[in-house]
Amino acid sequence: MHSIKDKIRQWGRELGFQQIGIADTDLAHYEQRFLQWLAQGMHGKMDYMEKHGSKRARPGELIPGTLRIISARLDYLPPDTHCMQVLRDTQKGYISRYALGRDYHRLMRKRLDHLAEKISLLAGEFGYRAFCDSAPVLEKPIAEKAGLGWIGKHTNLIHPKTGSWFFLGEIYTDLPLPIDEPMTKSHCGSCTACLDVCPTQAIIGPYQLDARRCISYLTIELRDAIPAELRPLIGNRIYGCDDCQLVCPWNKFAKPTQEQDFHPRHDFSSPDLIELFAWTEEIFLKKTEGSAIRRIGHACWLRNIAVALGNAPRSEAVIHSLRSRLQHPSAMVREHTTWALERQLTAAKERT
């Protein structure tokens, strides 16, 4: 099995993965922490986090016969997209760097399937299932056990030589492959940069994330109204948030990806807010074809942009843009637009 493991690593590199690790299926330590997180309600309205019972933390229950998990890392950091400059420009919208290019799910799943096909040529027919955010899987704990990094204080996985700008995918298999040394020791030390920078203070303590306050949750996962008290803290972040990664010292080692599919499309790296707010649903669907952004839908897209426009300095152009959406069919869009317009008009009164 050691020779097969060596070939798996080789094939992984040939397929474009930056790292491959292998873990066993004992996630008991992580299961306790996960259940406590759920019990505290920190998953918000992500009901899928709890509906699969114990399958998420017990791979053998999800896929009977699973003995090992092959964990794969795929770097996605695009070439310099001037993150801090965009965050400071109130006329622009900030989109999380992972979503600037094509949706990674299909790409990674396809490569994992190709890797499994190569393994079958050497090991013979074997049982496996490949996943990339497509099943109840504790991907970061699995990756930590497989030696791909440690879970940092911001709850993202960090590799000491490449930082945290990468995707994870898994192959559940019944092959008794040799496992890798876990990287369970944190190397965050006394650093609190991620806790200090979080705009909404969603990182409530080291290694503790309250998703209900996280901008990524609020702008991507949440399908209802964004809590009014959190809206001013979101700034111009219209899809996700990278702040905790931008300040992480370990990301000084990160290298831009060579994957063309992860390079920015449609000027998503620094889009104009007013222009985005004018998109019809038809334009939204066309521009986000093949993008992870599409799954939030046009109404949530407008909701997020309305918040960003409300947070922008007073501008007649912004006020005009917001007024154009006051009769939108979605009550959620109308409510957020009204909120944003009131902030703009209040700012105008304060200046007179």
Secondary structure, 3 states (H helix, E strand, C coil): CHHHHHHHHHHHHHCCCCEEEEECCCCHHHHHHHHHHHHCCCCCCCHHHCCCHHHHCCHHHHCCCCCEEEEEEEECCCCCCCHHHHHHCCCECEECHHHCCCCHHHHHHHHHHHHHHHHHHHHCCCCEEEECCCCCCCHHHHHHHCCCCEECCCCCEEECCCECCEEEEEEEECCCCCCCCCCCCCCCCCCCHHHHHCCCCCEEECCEECHHHCHHHHHHHCCCCCCCCCHHHHCCEEECCCHHHHCCHHHHHCCCCCCHHHCCCCCCCCCEHHHHHCCCHHHHHHHCCCCHHHHHHHHHHHHHHHHHHHHCCCCHHHHHHHHCCCCCCCHHHHHHHHHHHHHHHHHHHHCC
